[in-house]
Amino acid sequence: MSGITEQKTSSLFISTSQRPYEAEKQKNRANLEEPGTVTMLTCSQNRKPTFTQGLKCRSVLEGNPALFQCKLVACPAPHMSWFHNNRPVHQDCRKVIRTESEEHMHHASLEVRDVREHDAGSYRVFAINSEGSAESTASLLVEKVKEKEEGEEEKVEEEE
């Protein structure tokens, strides 16, 4: 024996197509032609996350919503984490995290509903993939709603 062993392998079909529907057609054709073939949609070149639009500082009245949005390019798709004053943001009924991806373009947003005074501070989104990481930071300023004093209402009525 020459020391060479024979191994059975499955074929792997990788599509570098920029059009998802072409990959789907190729997957369907491959599945018809060769059972066990796996289709993966990949980028033509891996890229570390790079923000094309970073977070912007916000100033909102207490009780209103605040929306932080960003756009980035990355391949493979990054894992994204949100932080408020360096503490992880967890999604709940007041904090909604959304991420949408189309090929290598990724859109991420954090909506803080019914903003309260303790929501003020620094917000950061951190994106990481196998090629590297990037982050974007912005501040939220929460303005208190002015309550009318009793004397103010009376003055307005007297002037009319």
C-alpha positions in Angstrom: 0.0 0.0 0.0 1.3 3.5 -0.8 -0.2 5.3 2.2 -2.9 7.0 0.2 -6.4 6.6 1.6 -9.6 7.1 -0.4 -12.2 9.4 1.1 -15.8 9.9 0.0 -16.7 13.6 -0.2 -19.9 15.6 -1.0 -19.7 18.3 -3.6 -20.0 21.9 -2.5 -21.3 24.5 -4.8 -20.4 28.1 -3.9 -22.1 30.9 -5.7 -20.3 34.3 -5.9 -23.3 35.7 -7.8 -24.4 39.2 -6.8 -28.0 38.3 -7.5 -29.8 36.1 -4.9 -32.3 34.8 -7.5 -29.4 33.4 -9.6 -28.1 31.6 -6.6 -31.6 30.2 -6.0 -31.8 29.0 -9.6 -28.4 27.4 -9.4 -29.3 25.7 -6.1 -32.5 24.3 -7.6 -30.6 23.1 -10.7 -27.8 21.6 -8.5 -30.4 19.9 -6.2 -32.0 18.3 -9.2 -28.7 17.2 -10.8 -26.7 16.2 -7.7 -28.4 15.3 -4.5 -26.5 16.3 -1.4 -25.1 19.5 -3.0 -25.1 22.5 -0.7 -25.4 26.1 -2.0 -23.9 29.0 -0.2 -24.2 32.6 -1.2 -20.8 34.3 -0.5 -19.2 37.6 -1.2 -16.5 37.9 -3.8 -14.2 39.3 -1.2 -14.3 39.3 2.6 -14.4 42.7 4.2 -14.2 43.9 7.8 -17.2 46.0 8.9 -17.0 49.6 7.7 -19.6 52.2 8.5 -20.9 54.1 5.5 -23.4 56.0 7.7 -22.6 56.2 11.4 -25.0 56.9 14.3 -26.1 60.6 14.8 -26.6 62.4 18.1 -30.3 62.9 19.0 -32.2 65.3 21.2 -35.8 64.4 22.0 -38.5 65.4 24.4 -39.3 63.0 27.2 -42.0 60.7 26.1 -41.1 60.8 22.4 -39.2 58.0 20.5 -35.5 58.2 19.7 -34.2 56.4 16.6 -30.5 55.5 16.0 -29.7 54.2 12.5 -26.5 53.2 10.8 -25.4 51.5 7.5 -22.3 49.4 7.0 -20.5 47.2 4.5 -19.2 43.8 5.7 -18.6 40.3 4.5 -19.4 37.9 6.0 -22.4 39.4 7.7 -21.4 40.9 11.1 -22.8 40.2 14.5 -24.0 43.5 15.9 -24.4 44.5 19.5 -25.9 47.7 21.0 -24.7 49.4 24.2 -26.1 52.3 26.4 -23.5 53.9 28.6 -21.3 50.8 27.9 -24.0 48.4 29.1 -25.6 45.9 26.6 -29.0 47.0 25.3 -31.5 44.2 25.5 -34.6 44.3 23.3 -37.9 44.8 25.2 -41.2 46.6 24.6 -39.4 50.0 24.8 -36.2 49.1 22.9 -36.5 47.7 19.5 -33.4 46.5 17.6 -33.6 45.8 13.8 -31.1 44.5 11.4 -31.6 44.2 7.7 -29.0 42.8 5.2 -28.9 42.7 1.5 -25.7 41.0 0.2 -22.8 42.9 1.8 -24.8 46.0 2.9 -26.3 46.0 6.4 -28.7 48.4 8.0 -29.1 48.4 11.8 -31.3 50.5 14.0 -32.3 50.9 17.7 -35.6 52.6 18.5 -36.1 53.7 22.1 -39.8 54.3 22.6 -41.3 56.6 25.2 -37.9 58.1 26.1 -37.3 58.7 29.7 -34.7 60.8 31.5 -32.6 57.7 32.4 -32.4 56.8 28.6 -30.0 59.8 28.1 -26.4 59.1 27.5 -24.0 57.4 25.0 -25.2 54.8 22.5 -22.8 52.5 20.6 -23.3 49.9 18.0 -20.4 47.3 17.7 -20.1 45.2 14.5 -17.8 42.2 14.3 -17.1 39.5 11.7 -14.1 37.2 10.9 -12.3 40.0 9.2 -12.4 42.7 12.0 -14.7 45.0 13.8 -16.0 48.6 13.8 -18.2 50.8 16.1 -20.2 54.0 15.9 -21.2 56.1 18.9 -23.8 58.9 19.4 -25.4 60.7 22.3 -29.0 61.0 23.3 -30.1 64.2 25.1 -33.5 64.0 26.8 -35.3 67.3 27.3 -37.9 67.4 30.0 -41.4 68.5 29.0 -42.1 71.9 30.8 -45.0 71.7 33.1 -47.2 74.8 33.1 -47.3 76.5 36.4 -50.7 77.6 37.7 -49.9 81.2 37.2 -49.0 80.8 33.5 -52.4 79.4 32.6 -54.2 82.2 34.4 -52.1 84.8 32.7 -52.9 83.4 29.2 -56.6 83.4 30.0 -56.4 87.0 31.3 -54.7 88.2 28.1 -57.4 86.8 25.8 
